[in-house]
Amino acid sequence: MTNKLTKSIDKKVSGVCGGLAEYFGIDPTLVRVGYFALTFLTSWFPGLIIYLLLALTMPKNHSKELIEGK
């Protein structure tokens, strides 16, 4: 099975950080904290734009939703 970059169903806002964590095989909390730190250190604007672009372009992971019945 190939590992595709998709939004996670383990989400806090839109599933972007959870999806990145699943893709790279790391803890979602680490991705969320790291993303927040990066966004904070770059004066918010670039991080928010990148997050919005990812939220709009990343596809949903429908295979897990079918398994869990959502």
C-alpha positions in Angstrom: 0.0 0.0 0.0 1.3 3.4 -0.9 1.3 6.2 1.7 -0.7 9.2 0.3 -0.8 12.7 1.9 -4.4 13.1 3.0 -6.3 14.9 5.8 -6.6 12.9 9.0 -9.8 12.0 10.7 -7.8 12.6 13.9 -8.3 16.4 13.6 -8.4 19.4 15.8 -9.2 22.0 13.1 -9.2 20.5 9.6 -6.9 17.5 9.8 -3.9 19.0 8.1 -1.4 18.5 10.9 -2.8 15.0 11.6 -2.5 14.1 8.0 1.1 15.3 7.8 1.9 13.3 11.0 0.4 10.1 9.5 2.3 10.7 6.2 5.6 11.0 8.0 4.8 8.4 10.7 5.3 10.7 13.7 3.1 11.8 16.6 0.4 14.4 15.6 1.0 16.4 18.8 4.7 17.0 17.7 3.5 18.2 14.3 0.9 20.5 15.8 3.4 22.0 18.4 6.1 22.4 15.7 3.7 24.0 13.3 2.4 26.4 15.9 6.0 27.3 16.9 7.0 27.8 13.2 3.9 30.0 12.6 4.5 32.0 15.7 8.2 32.6 14.8 7.3 33.8 11.3 4.8 36.4 12.4 1.7 34.3 11.8 1.0 35.3 8.3 3.0 32.8 6.3 1.9 29.9 8.5 -1.7 30.8 8.2 -1.5 31.0 4.4 0.2 27.7 4.2 -2.3 26.0 6.5 -5.3 27.4 4.5 -3.8 26.3 1.2 -3.2 22.8 2.6 -6.7 22.7 4.1 -8.2 23.5 0.8 -6.0 21.3 -1.4 -5.4 18.1 0.7 -8.0 15.4 -0.1 -9.9 13.7 2.7 -9.0 10.2 3.7 -12.2 8.3 2.9 -10.9 4.8 3.4 -10.6 5.3 7.2 -14.0 6.9 7.4 -15.6 3.9 5.7 -13.9 1.5 8.2 -15.0 3.5 11.2 -18.5 4.1 9.9 -18.4 7.9 9.8 
